[in-house]
Amino acid sequence: MIKVPKIIKLLFFNQVWNIPNSENTIYLTFDDGPTPEITERVLEILDKNQIKATFFCIGDNVRKYPEIVQKILSKQHSVGNHTYSHLKGWKTPTNIYISNTEACRIKLNSQFTIQNSQIFRPPYGKITPWQSYKLRKLGYKIIMWDVLSKDYNASISAEKCYENVIDNVVSGSIIVFHDSFKAKKNVLNSLEKTIETLKSKGFNFEKIA
């Protein structure tokens, strides 16, 4: 599913699916990092195009690669929470899911100065209503998306990832790419072209705070 159906957004209205605005602003996001080489290459592309983005980081990757997280922050991008162990909410007891998410938050806050450490994206987009409720009670803002590049799918081409984004973006869209080993080929071969085309269409880019 590249674009999220309206009925899903209505059913799960407490989660952020897009950020409506009249300025043609859109939001690039990256899941599953930080990852050596890949995250750094993504940062170079963002720098070259002078845009800011949001990185939803896995806590264990933060532990392994703190210098990359620091580089993301030093370039004034946003860093969000993607659980400590990339848990699938539908298959995880709520107490474990919450504690794993909190472990990621604690890891981020113990090492870095982060503008908003409680923006959260559930891995796979799979979270139960009760997990969502509990996290929101703890102050988390749950950030979903309305456009998925599918760059993690090795069976499709980088050109298809590009089309998945370009064909579906509207003002306010939250777009998902991945700075992971699985997505390496597609993200690194589609991201710059995607950004250039979106800029040519008059879109502006902002990070999520």
Z-matrix of the N, CA and C atoms (Angstrom, degrees):
N
C 1 1.457
C 2 1.526 1 108.63
N 3 1.349 2 116.90 1 110.96
C 4 1.462 3 121.54 2 -177.52
C 5 1.522 4 110.57 3 -79.38
N 6 1.329 5 115.30 4 -46.70
C 7 1.462 6 120.69 5 -178.26
C 8 1.520 7 108.57 6 -115.13
N 9 1.326 8 116.72 7 132.82
C 10 1.467 9 121.69 8 -174.67
C 11 1.530 10 109.87 9 -74.70
N 12 1.345 11 117.94 10 128.41
C 13 1.475 12 120.47 11 178.35
C 14 1.530 13 111.57 12 -61.67
N 15 1.328 14 116.08 13 147.80
C 16 1.460 15 121.27 14 -178.86
C 17 1.520 16 111.94 15 -59.29
N 18 1.344 17 117.36 16 -35.24
C 19 1.461 18 120.22 17 -177.77
C 20 1.526 19 111.38 18 -62.75
N 21 1.345 20 117.45 19 -35.58
C 22 1.473 21 121.06 20 178.30
C 23 1.518 22 109.90 21 -65.56
N 24 1.324 23 115.98 22 -43.20
C 25 1.470 24 120.12 23 178.85
C 26 1.524 25 111.11 24 -62.52
N 27 1.327 26 116.53 25 -38.39
C 28 1.464 27 120.15 26 179.61
C 29 1.524 28 111.51 27 -68.73
N 30 1.323 29 116.70 28 -39.87
C 31 1.470 30 120.63 29 -179.31
C 32 1.522 31 111.57 30 -67.74
N 33 1.330 32 116.51 31 -36.14
C 34 1.462 33 121.31 32 -178.05
C 35 1.535 34 109.09 33 -113.61
N 36 1.317 35 115.38 34 56.49
C 37 1.461 36 121.83 35 -172.35
C 38 1.523 37 113.42 36 -70.24
N 39 1.338 38 118.14 37 -15.82
C 40 1.464 39 120.84 38 179.96
C 41 1.528 40 112.49 39 -79.49
N 42 1.317 41 116.47 40 -4.99
C 43 1.457 42 121.20 41 177.73
C 44 1.528 43 108.76 42 -105.76
N 45 1.320 44 116.74 43 150.45
C 46 1.467 45 121.51 44 -175.03
C 47 1.522 46 109.49 45 -89.46
N 48 1.313 47 116.52 46 113.46
C 49 1.464 48 122.07 47 -178.67
C 50 1.526 49 112.30 48 -99.40
N 51 1.297 50 116.39 49 -30.59
C 52 1.457 51 121.93 50 175.28
C 53 1.526 52 107.08 51 -156.68
N 54 1.327 53 116.07 52 172.85
C 55 1.466 54 120.85 53 -177.69
C 56 1.525 55 107.34 54 -128.15
N 57 1.325 56 116.81 55 86.73
C 58 1.469 57 120.58 56 -174.13
C 59 1.529 58 112.41 57 -57.74
N 60 1.316 59 115.69 58 139.56
C 61 1.464 60 121.00 59 177.55
C 62 1.521 61 108.13 60 -161.17
N 63 1.318 62 116.04 61 165.58
C 64 1.471 63 120.90 62 -179.74
C 65 1.524 64 111.80 63 -106.70
N 66 1.332 65 116.55 64 13.20
C 67 1.472 66 120.81 65 -176.89
C 68 1.521 67 113.48 66 -103.90
N 69 1.339 68 117.31 67 9.05
C 70 1.469 69 121.01 68 -176.83
C 71 1.532 70 111.60 69 61.62
N 72 1.319 71 115.78 70 32.29
C 73 1.469 72 120.49 71 178.80
C 74 1.517 73 109.92 72 -88.20
N 75 1.347 74 115.48 73 136.65
C 76 1.459 75 122.37 74 177.40
C 77 1.523 76 108.83 75 -130.64
N 78 1.336 77 116.03 76 169.12
C 79 1.462 78 121.01 77 -169.22
C 80 1.527 79 110.60 78 -132.77
N 81 1.327 80 115.31 79 109.57
C 82 1.462 81 121.16 80 175.95
C 83 1.521 82 109.13 81 -82.72
N 84 1.338 83 116.60 82 131.82
C 85 1.463 84 120.09 83 176.92
C 86 1.527 85 109.55 84 -131.33
N 87 1.342 86 114.40 85 152.77
C 88 1.465 87 121.45 86 -178.86
C 89 1.526 88 108.95 87 -131.66
N 90 1.327 89 116.01 88 128.41
C 91 1.463 90 121.88 89 -178.09
C 92 1.526 91 111.47 90 -107.87
N 93 1.329 92 115.03 91 155.00
C 94 1.478 93 125.40 92 165.10
C 95 1.520 94 115.79 93 86.04
N 96 1.312 95 119.26 94 -0.75
C 97 1.470 96 120.51 95 177.30
C 98 1.511 97 110.86 96 -86.26
N 99 1.323 98 116.58 97 -165.02
C 100 1.470 99 124.69 98 -3.77
C 101 1.524 100 111.44 99 -74.85
N 102 1.335 101 115.30 100 149.83
C 103 1.460 102 121.54 101 -178.59
C 104 1.524 103 108.86 102 -132.91
N 105 1.324 104 118.52 103 127.09
C 106 1.467 105 120.54 104 -179.56
C 107 1.525 106 111.55 105 -52.98
N 108 1.300 107 115.75 106 143.07
C 109 1.463 108 125.98 107 179.10
C 110 1.527 109 111.24 108 73.00
N 111 1.325 110 118.07 109 -51.07
C 112 1.465 111 120.22 110 -173.55
C 113 1.521 112 110.79 111 -71.22
N 114 1.328 113 117.43 112 -52.40
C 115 1.470 114 119.62 113 178.73
C 116 1.527 115 110.12 114 -59.78
N 117 1.313 116 116.22 115 -40.80
C 118 1.466 117 119.88 116 -178.95
C 119 1.529 118 111.85 117 -65.25
N 120 1.325 119 116.52 118 -37.12
C 121 1.469 120 119.75 119 176.62
C 122 1.532 121 110.77 120 -68.32
N 123 1.329 122 116.45 121 -39.96
C 124 1.467 123 120.40 122 175.93
C 125 1.527 124 109.96 123 -59.46
N 126 1.325 125 116.64 124 -43.45
C 127 1.467 126 120.55 125 179.03
C 128 1.527 127 111.38 126 -61.26
N 129 1.309 128 116.92 127 -37.95
C 130 1.465 129 120.32 128 177.81
C 131 1.534 130 110.96 129 -63.17
N 132 1.330 131 116.25 130 -42.10
C 133 1.474 132 120.40 131 179.44
C 134 1.526 133 110.28 132 -65.06
N 135 1.328 134 116.92 133 -42.67
C 136 1.462 135 120.27 134 178.36
C 137 1.528 136 110.91 135 -64.04
N 138 1.329 137 116.45 136 -42.44
C 139 1.468 138 120.97 137 177.68
C 140 1.523 139 111.13 138 -59.23
N 141 1.321 140 115.48 139 -47.60
C 142 1.466 141 121.19 140 -177.72
C 143 1.526 142 110.85 141 -57.56
N 144 1.343 143 115.30 142 -36.19
C 145 1.461 144 120.35 143 -177.36
C 146 1.526 145 113.15 144 -96.13
N 147 1.334 146 115.95 145 2.19
C 148 1.466 147 122.85 146 175.72
C 149 1.534 148 112.43 147 54.88
N 150 1.342 149 115.27 148 49.53
C 151 1.460 150 119.39 149 177.39
C 152 1.518 151 110.26 150 -129.30
N 153 1.323 152 115.28 151 156.73
C 154 1.459 153 122.65 152 179.02
C 155 1.520 154 109.57 153 -107.34
N 156 1.324 155 115.88 154 150.99
C 157 1.455 156 121.77 155 -177.78
C 158 1.521 157 109.38 156 -142.47
N 159 1.322 158 115.36 157 -178.95
C 160 1.462 159 122.27 158 -178.34
C 161 1.519 160 109.03 159 -125.12
N 162 1.336 161 116.02 160 131.12
C 163 1.458 162 122.38 161 -178.50
C 164 1.527 163 109.63 162 -113.47
N 165 1.331 164 116.52 163 116.67
C 166 1.460 165 121.29 164 175.82
C 167 1.523 166 108.08 165 -92.95
N 168 1.339 167 115.17 166 107.80
C 169 1.466 168 121.83 167 -168.68
C 170 1.529 169 112.85 168 -100.05
N 171 1.320 170 115.01 169 141.87
C 172 1.461 171 122.02 170 172.93
C 173 1.526 172 108.35 171 -80.32
N 174 1.329 173 116.27 172 131.06
C 175 1.463 174 120.47 173 -175.46
C 176 1.515 175 114.21 174 -55.65
N 177 1.330 176 117.73 175 -40.85
C 178 1.462 177 119.87 176 -178.81
C 179 1.521 178 111.38 177 -67.57
N 180 1.335 179 117.02 178 -31.13
C 181 1.471 180 119.31 179 174.78
C 182 1.528 181 111.12 180 -72.04
N 183 1.332 182 116.10 181 -33.21
C 184 1.470 183 119.99 182 173.99
C 185 1.526 184 109.55 183 -60.82
N 186 1.336 185 115.77 184 -42.72
C 187 1.479 186 120.50 185 178.43
C 188 1.525 187 110.88 186 -61.21
N 189 1.322 188 117.10 187 -42.38
C 190 1.462 189 121.30 188 -175.52
C 191 1.529 190 113.21 189 -77.44
N 192 1.339 191 116.66 190 -32.11
C 193 1.470 192 119.59 191 -172.52
C 194 1.526 193 111.71 192 -131.54
N 195 1.320 194 118.32 193 57.64
C 196 1.469 195 120.37 194 -177.51
C 197 1.524 196 113.07 195 -61.89
N 198 1.325 197 116.55 196 -29.19
C 199 1.466 198 118.99 197 -179.01
C 200 1.526 199 111.50 198 -66.18
N 201 1.332 200 117.13 199 -28.75
C 202 1.469 201 119.41 200 178.20
C 203 1.527 202 109.99 201 -75.18
N 204 1.329 203 116.80 202 -38.94
C 205 1.472 204 120.09 203 175.83
C 206 1.529 205 109.21 204 -59.82
N 207 1.325 206 116.02 205 -43.22
C 208 1.461 207 119.36 206 179.10
C 209 1.518 208 111.43 207 -61.51
N 210 1.325 209 116.24 208 -36.65
C 211 1.464 210 119.88 209 178.52
C 212 1.531 211 110.50 210 -66.72
N 213 1.343 212 117.29 211 -40.63
C 214 1.469 213 121.04 212 176.89
C 215 1.528 214 109.73 213 -58.27
N 216 1.321 215 115.76 214 -47.52
C 217 1.468 216 120.91 215 -177.68
C 218 1.521 217 111.80 216 -68.44
N 219 1.324 218 116.62 217 -37.41
C 220 1.465 219 119.56 218 -178.40
C 221 1.527 220 111.74 219 -65.46
N 222 1.333 221 115.38 220 -23.73
C 223 1.457 222 120.35 221 178.11
C 224 1.531 223 111.60 222 -93.52
N 225 1.339 224 114.83 223 9.02
C 226 1.468 225 123.28 224 171.89
C 227 1.524 226 114.34 225 67.28
N 228 1.332 227 115.93 226 31.67
C 229 1.455 228 120.89 227 169.46
C 230 1.532 229 108.24 228 -88.21
N 231 1.330 230 116.40 229 164.47
C 232 1.466 231 121.02 230 176.24
C 233 1.526 232 110.26 231 -88.60
N 234 1.328 233 115.46 232 147.62
C 235 1.463 234 121.87 233 174.61
C 236 1.521 235 108.53 234 -121.08
N 237 1.327 236 116.21 235 128.38
C 238 1.452 237 121.62 236 178.41
C 239 1.519 238 111.82 237 -120.98
N 240 1.317 239 114.90 238 177.62
C 241 1.463 240 124.48 239 -173.71
C 242 1.535 241 110.11 240 -98.38
N 243 1.342 242 115.95 241 132.80
C 244 1.479 243 121.49 242 179.98
C 245 1.533 244 110.13 243 -129.26
N 246 1.327 245 115.06 244 32.94
C 247 1.477 246 126.28 245 -172.42
C 248 1.528 247 110.26 246 68.92
N 249 1.309 248 115.96 247 164.96
C 250 1.463 249 120.29 248 -179.21
C 251 1.529 250 111.29 249 -78.71
N 252 1.338 251 116.20 250 -34.29
C 253 1.471 252 120.18 251 -171.47
C 254 1.521 253 113.79 252 -123.50
N 255 1.327 254 117.90 253 18.02
C 256 1.465 255 122.57 254 -179.94
C 257 1.532 256 111.05 255 56.59
N 258 1.318 257 115.76 256 55.57
C 259 1.459 258 121.44 257 -176.80
C 260 1.528 259 111.75 258 -81.37
N 261 1.313 260 114.92 259 145.81
C 262 1.455 261 122.08 260 173.42
C 263 1.524 262 108.13 261 -92.60
N 264 1.332 263 116.64 262 112.38
C 265 1.456 264 121.28 263 -172.93
C 266 1.511 265 114.49 264 -57.32
N 267 1.326 266 117.49 265 -38.12
C 268 1.454 267 120.95 266 -176.66
C 269 1.524 268 112.11 267 -64.25
N 270 1.331 269 116.77 268 -21.77
C 271 1.467 270 120.43 269 -176.36
C 272 1.530 271 112.60 270 -112.45
N 273 1.336 272 116.32 271 13.11
C 274 1.462 273 120.44 272 -174.96
C 275 1.522 274 110.15 273 -125.44
N 276 1.360 275 118.14 274 131.03
C 277 1.468 276 119.90 275 175.43
C 278 1.527 277 110.42 276 -56.27
N 279 1.307 278 116.08 277 144.33
C 280 1.462 279 120.64 278 -173.85
C 281 1.523 280 112.82 279 -57.65
N 282 1.339 281 117.99 280 -43.23
C 283 1.470 282 119.61 281 -177.68
C 284 1.525 283 111.20 282 -62.60
N 285 1.319 284 117.28 283 -37.11
C 286 1.471 285 120.97 284 178.72
C 287 1.527 286 109.90 285 -70.39
N 288 1.319 287 116.10 286 -41.26
C 289 1.470 288 120.86 287 -179.66
C 290 1.525 289 110.80 288 -62.23
N 291 1.324 290 116.16 289 -44.42
C 292 1.471 291 120.33 290 -179.61
C 293 1.527 292 110.75 291 -65.44
N 294 1.331 293 117.28 292 -45.20
C 295 1.466 294 120.16 293 -177.93
C 296 1.528 295 111.11 294 -66.88
N 297 1.330 296 116.99 295 -33.33
C 298 1.460 297 120.70 296 178.12
C 299 1.523 298 110.86 297 -68.86
N 300 1.325 299 116.32 298 -39.13
C 301 1.468 300 121.01 299 176.35
C 302 1.521 301 110.36 300 -65.61
N 303 1.320 302 116.43 301 -43.45
C 304 1.459 303 120.70 302 178.46
C 305 1.528 304 111.26 303 -63.63
N 306 1.333 305 117.25 304 -34.63
C 307 1.469 306 120.61 305 178.25
C 308 1.526 307 110.65 306 -62.79
N 309 1.330 308 116.61 307 -37.25
C 310 1.466 309 120.12 308 176.49
C 311 1.524 310 110.56 309 -66.58
N 312 1.334 311 116.09 310 -44.27
C 313 1.468 312 119.98 311 178.95
C 314 1.522 313 110.88 312 -59.68
N 315 1.326 314 116.59 313 -45.40
C 316 1.468 315 121.20 314 -179.31
C 317 1.530 316 110.43 315 -62.66
N 318 1.331 317 116.28 316 -41.49
C 319 1.462 318 120.29 317 178.90
C 320 1.529 319 110.74 318 -61.87
N 321 1.324 320 116.73 319 -44.56
C 322 1.463 321 120.01 320 179.23
C 323 1.526 322 111.32 321 -64.41
N 324 1.323 323 116.45 322 -46.27
C 325 1.470 324 120.15 323 -176.14
C 326 1.520 325 113.31 324 -71.04
N 327 1.324 326 116.99 325 -25.03
C 328 1.466 327 119.65 326 -177.99
C 329 1.528 328 112.04 327 -75.74
N 330 1.329 329 117.16 328 -20.65
C 331 1.459 330 120.25 329 -174.84
C 332 1.530 331 114.52 330 -116.53
N 333 1.330 332 116.88 331 -21.12
C 334 1.463 333 118.64 332 -170.32
C 335 1.522 334 111.20 333 -135.57
N 336 1.318 335 114.27 334 156.97
C 337 1.456 336 120.76 335 171.26
C 338 1.511 337 107.30 336 -95.50
N 339 1.340 338 115.80 337 108.78
C 340 1.451 339 121.31 338 -173.80
C 341 1.518 340 109.36 339 -117.05
N 342 1.312 341 116.18 340 133.15
C 343 1.462 342 121.81 341 -175.69
C 344 1.527 343 111.52 342 -59.36
N 345 1.321 344 117.22 343 -45.30
C 346 1.458 345 120.45 344 -179.92
C 347 1.521 346 108.13 345 -146.40
N 348 1.330 347 116.01 346 95.34
C 349 1.460 348 120.43 347 -174.82
C 350 1.518 349 112.09 348 -81.59
N 351 1.337 350 117.52 349 4.14
C 352 1.457 351 118.88 350 -177.12
C 353 1.529 352 113.55 351 -114.85
N 354 1.335 353 116.52 352 23.80
C 355 1.457 354 117.71 353 164.29
C 356 1.528 355 105.83 354 -85.67
N 357 1.313 356 115.65 355 133.42
C 358 1.467 357 121.00 356 -169.25
C 359 1.520 358 110.46 357 -135.33
N 360 1.323 359 115.47 358 137.07
C 361 1.464 360 120.69 359 171.02
C 362 1.522 361 109.58 360 -123.22
N 363 1.333 362 117.18 361 124.04
C 364 1.465 363 119.98 362 178.57
C 365 1.525 364 111.37 363 -71.10
N 366 1.321 365 118.01 364 129.41
C 367 1.465 366 119.84 365 175.16
C 368 1.530 367 111.02 366 -53.87
N 369 1.319 368 115.45 367 139.77
C 370 1.470 369 123.81 368 -178.49
C 371 1.538 370 112.16 369 65.15
N 372 1.325 371 117.95 370 -0.32
C 373 1.458 372 120.77 371 -173.96
C 374 1.513 373 113.07 372 70.03
N 375 1.332 374 116.48 373 16.62
C 376 1.468 375 120.79 374 -173.71
C 377 1.526 376 110.69 375 -106.94
N 378 1.307 377 114.76 376 106.17
C 379 1.456 378 122.23 377 -178.36
C 380 1.524 379 107.74 378 -143.76
N 381 1.324 380 117.18 379 139.08
C 382 1.461 381 119.67 380 -179.92
C 383 1.533 382 110.08 381 -81.48
N 384 1.330 383 117.84 382 158.47
C 385 1.459 384 120.04 383 176.98
C 386 1.528 385 112.84 384 -56.45
N 387 1.346 386 117.54 385 -37.06
C 388 1.464 387 120.67 386 -179.25
C 389 1.525 388 111.12 387 -70.07
N 390 1.326 389 117.19 388 -41.19
C 391 1.465 390 120.38 389 175.99
C 392 1.524 391 110.33 390 -61.68
N 393 1.321 392 116.24 391 -43.44
C 394 1.460 393 121.07 392 178.25
C 395 1.527 394 110.14 393 -60.13
N 396 1.297 395 116.97 394 -45.93
C 397 1.469 396 121.13 395 -179.89
C 398 1.528 397 111.32 396 -60.67
N 399 1.336 398 115.97 397 -46.43
C 400 1.471 399 119.97 398 -177.91
C 401 1.533 400 111.21 399 -63.67
N 402 1.312 401 117.24 400 -41.42
C 403 1.462 402 120.26 401 179.96
C 404 1.530 403 110.99 402 -67.57
N 405 1.323 404 116.66 403 -40.52
C 406 1.460 405 118.80 404 179.00
C 407 1.532 406 111.14 405 -66.39
N 408 1.317 407 117.15 406 -33.06
C 409 1.467 408 120.48 407 175.33
C 410 1.524 409 111.45 408 -64.68
N 411 1.326 410 116.19 409 -28.34
C 412 1.467 411 121.47 410 178.16
C 413 1.534 412 111.79 411 -83.72
N 414 1.317 413 116.48 412 -1.14
C 415 1.457 414 120.16 413 176.92
C 416 1.511 415 115.62 414 100.67
N 417 1.327 416 117.34 415 4.72
C 418 1.458 417 119.61 416 179.70
C 419 1.521 418 111.28 417 -76.74
N 420 1.319 419 115.30 418 144.82
C 421 1.463 420 122.39 419 170.85
C 422 1.523 421 106.00 420 -105.81
N 423 1.326 422 117.21 421 118.92
C 424 1.459 423 120.93 422 -174.38
C 425 1.524 424 109.35 423 -91.26
N 426 1.328 425 114.71 424 115.50
C 427 1.462 426 122.06 425 -175.34
C 428 1.525 427 109.75 426 -102.78
N 429 1.314 428 115.89 427 113.41
C 430 1.460 429 120.71 428 176.37
C 431 1.536 430 108.10 429 -97.66
N 432 1.323 431 118.13 430 -135.77
C 433 1.464 432 121.21 431 -179.82
C 434 1.520 433 109.09 432 -166.29
N 435 1.309 434 115.87 433 165.09
C 436 1.457 435 118.91 434 171.54
C 437 1.527 436 112.60 435 -123.43
N 438 1.341 437 117.72 436 -3.48
C 439 1.463 438 120.95 437 176.26
C 440 1.535 439 109.11 438 -137.95
N 441 1.320 440 115.52 439 125.66
C 442 1.466 441 122.17 440 -176.99
C 443 1.526 442 109.35 441 -117.68
N 444 1.327 443 116.37 442 122.83
C 445 1.469 444 119.60 443 -179.16
C 446 1.533 445 112.67 444 -72.39
N 447 1.317 446 116.60 445 -27.06
C 448 1.475 447 123.67 446 -174.52
C 449 1.528 448 111.57 447 62.91
N 450 1.322 449 116.26 448 31.85
C 451 1.465 450 120.24 449 -179.56
C 452 1.520 451 113.25 450 -65.42
N 453 1.328 452 117.67 451 -19.12
C 454 1.468 453 122.45 452 179.42
C 455 1.529 454 112.45 453 -74.29
N 456 1.323 455 117.80 454 -11.49
C 457 1.463 456 122.23 455 -175.48
C 458 1.523 457 110.19 456 -89.67
N 459 1.329 458 116.33 457 105.18
C 460 1.464 459 120.75 458 -175.69
C 461 1.524 460 112.89 459 -68.02
N 462 1.323 461 117.40 460 -14.32
C 463 1.468 462 120.34 461 -178.43
C 464 1.528 463 112.99 462 -83.01
N 465 1.347 464 117.13 463 -6.37
C 466 1.463 465 119.36 464 176.41
C 467 1.525 466 109.62 465 -114.10
N 468 1.313 467 115.67 466 161.88
C 469 1.466 468 120.73 467 -175.51
C 470 1.520 469 111.68 468 -89.57
N 471 1.323 470 115.30 469 164.67
C 472 1.466 471 120.50 470 174.46
C 473 1.519 472 109.97 471 -61.96
N 474 1.328 473 117.66 472 -34.88
C 475 1.461 474 121.28 473 178.31
C 476 1.525 475 110.72 474 -62.51
N 477 1.327 476 116.53 475 -39.19
C 478 1.469 477 120.37 476 178.11
C 479 1.529 478 110.63 477 -66.38
N 480 1.320 479 117.99 478 -39.16
C 481 1.473 480 121.63 479 176.50
C 482 1.528 481 109.86 480 -60.27
N 483 1.310 482 115.26 481 -43.23
C 484 1.475 483 121.45 482 177.14
C 485 1.525 484 109.93 483 -58.37
N 486 1.319 485 116.73 484 -47.81
C 487 1.464 486 121.11 485 -179.05
C 488 1.530 487 111.31 486 -65.03
N 489 1.322 488 116.68 487 -38.64
C 490 1.466 489 120.82 488 179.12
C 491 1.526 490 111.46 489 -55.61
N 492 1.324 491 115.10 490 -36.45
C 493 1.465 492 119.72 491 -179.77
C 494 1.522 493 110.92 492 -81.96
N 495 1.313 494 116.43 493 -54.94
C 496 1.469 495 121.25 494 -173.26
C 497 1.526 496 111.84 495 -58.28
N 498 1.319 497 116.85 496 -37.91
C 499 1.467 498 120.54 497 -175.48
C 500 1.529 499 113.60 498 -75.69
N 501 1.336 500 117.73 499 -9.52
C 502 1.465 501 119.63 500 -171.36
C 503 1.522 502 115.64 501 -125.82
N 504 1.312 503 117.24 502 -8.86
C 505 1.469 504 120.00 503 -175.75
C 506 1.525 505 111.56 504 -73.59
N 507 1.336 506 114.81 505 137.76
C 508 1.466 507 122.38 506 170.24
C 509 1.527 508 106.87 507 -134.17
N 510 1.309 509 117.03 508 169.09
C 511 1.462 510 120.23 509 177.39
C 512 1.527 511 109.58 510 -55.67
N 513 1.328 512 115.83 511 129.66
C 514 1.459 513 121.20 512 -179.26
C 515 1.513 514 114.72 513 95.86
N 516 1.333 515 117.38 514 -6.15
C 517 1.467 516 120.34 515 -177.38
C 518 1.524 517 112.61 516 -62.57
N 519 1.325 518 114.75 517 142.61
C 520 1.463 519 122.86 518 169.82
C 521 1.523 520 106.04 519 -107.61
N 522 1.327 521 115.75 520 120.02
C 523 1.469 522 122.77 521 -171.93
C 524 1.527 523 109.34 522 -109.03
N 525 1.337 524 116.29 523 136.81
C 526 1.470 525 120.64 524 -179.68
C 527 1.524 526 111.74 525 -109.07
N 528 1.334 527 114.61 526 122.99
C 529 1.459 528 124.02 527 162.77
C 530 1.530 529 106.92 528 -119.52
N 531 1.328 530 117.00 529 176.92
C 532 1.464 531 121.67 530 179.51
C 533 1.523 532 109.46 531 -132.78
N 534 1.343 533 116.26 532 133.17
C 535 1.467 534 120.00 533 173.01
C 536 1.531 535 107.94 534 -101.44
N 537 1.339 536 114.95 535 64.82
C 538 1.467 537 122.38 536 -175.51
C 539 1.523 538 109.98 537 -126.35
N 540 1.343 539 115.83 538 164.89
C 541 1.466 540 119.67 539 177.39
C 542 1.529 541 110.65 540 -61.65
N 543 1.333 542 117.04 541 -39.24
C 544 1.462 543 121.33 542 -178.00
C 545 1.533 544 111.42 543 -61.69
N 546 1.321 545 116.09 544 -35.60
C 547 1.466 546 120.68 545 -175.57
C 548 1.529 547 113.22 546 -93.71
N 549 1.315 548 117.35 547 -1.42
C 550 1.469 549 121.31 548 -170.12
C 551 1.524 550 113.63 549 -47.51
N 552 1.307 551 117.50 550 -54.69
C 553 1.470 552 120.53 551 -175.82
C 554 1.528 553 111.17 552 -58.76
N 555 1.305 554 116.09 553 -48.25
C 556 1.462 555 118.83 554 -174.28
C 557 1.523 556 113.44 555 -73.67
N 558 1.328 557 116.95 556 -44.19
C 559 1.469 558 117.36 557 -177.14
C 560 1.523 559 111.28 558 -66.75
N 561 1.319 560 117.26 559 -41.45
C 562 1.458 561 119.10 560 -176.96
C 563 1.526 562 112.97 561 -73.88
N 564 1.330 563 116.37 562 -17.57
C 565 1.468 564 119.54 563 179.51
C 566 1.525 565 113.48 564 -104.66
N 567 1.325 566 117.29 565 0.26
C 568 1.467 567 118.93 566 179.08
C 569 1.519 568 113.40 567 -125.04
N 570 1.325 569 117.95 568 -22.19
C 571 1.458 570 120.67 569 -170.57
C 572 1.524 571 112.95 570 -62.56
N 573 1.325 572 117.08 571 -50.45
C 574 1.463 573 119.15 572 -174.90
C 575 1.530 574 111.60 573 -64.34
N 576 1.322 575 116.26 574 -42.40
C 577 1.471 576 119.93 575 178.12
C 578 1.533 577 110.23 576 -63.13
N 579 1.324 578 116.45 577 -39.72
C 580 1.465 579 120.92 578 178.66
C 581 1.524 580 110.67 579 -60.73
N 582 1.326 581 116.15 580 -47.87
C 583 1.467 582 120.72 581 -179.72
C 584 1.523 583 110.82 582 -61.48
N 585 1.322 584 116.70 583 -46.16
C 586 1.468 585 120.41 584 -178.06
C 587 1.524 586 110.99 585 -61.12
N 588 1.322 587 117.34 586 -42.15
C 589 1.467 588 120.51 587 -179.99
C 590 1.522 589 111.12 588 -67.32
N 591 1.323 590 116.99 589 -43.20
C 592 1.462 591 119.90 590 179.45
C 593 1.526 592 111.14 591 -63.81
N 594 1.325 593 116.82 592 -38.85
C 595 1.468 594 119.90 593 175.76
C 596 1.525 595 110.71 594 -61.86
N 597 1.332 596 116.20 595 -41.60
C 598 1.468 597 120.16 596 -178.29
C 599 1.528 598 111.38 597 -66.26
N 600 1.331 599 116.49 598 -22.26
C 601 1.463 600 121.82 599 177.94
C 602 1.531 601 111.59 600 -88.59
N 603 1.331 602 116.62 601 1.31
C 604 1.458 603 120.58 602 174.95
C 605 1.512 604 115.66 603 91.29
N 606 1.332 605 117.28 604 13.94
C 607 1.460 606 119.78 605 178.79
C 608 1.532 607 110.67 606 -83.39
N 609 1.337 608 114.93 607 147.14
C 610 1.474 609 123.23 608 174.50
C 611 1.522 610 107.58 609 -110.89
N 612 1.324 611 115.70 610 153.03
C 613 1.465 612 120.92 611 -177.42
C 614 1.512 613 111.19 612 -115.52
N 615 1.319 614 116.62 613 136.72
C 616 1.459 615 122.25 614 174.49
C 617 1.518 616 110.09 615 -136.86
N 618 1.319 617 116.22 616 156.16
C 619 1.462 618 120.86 617 172.43
C 620 1.530 619 108.88 618 -85.42
N 621 1.325 620 115.68 619 162.54
C 622 1.452 621 121.78 620 177.34
C 623 1.512 622 108.61 621 -95.27
N 624 1.316 623 116.68 622 128.28
C 625 1.481 624 120.59 623 -178.06
C 626 1.517 625 110.07 624 -115.31
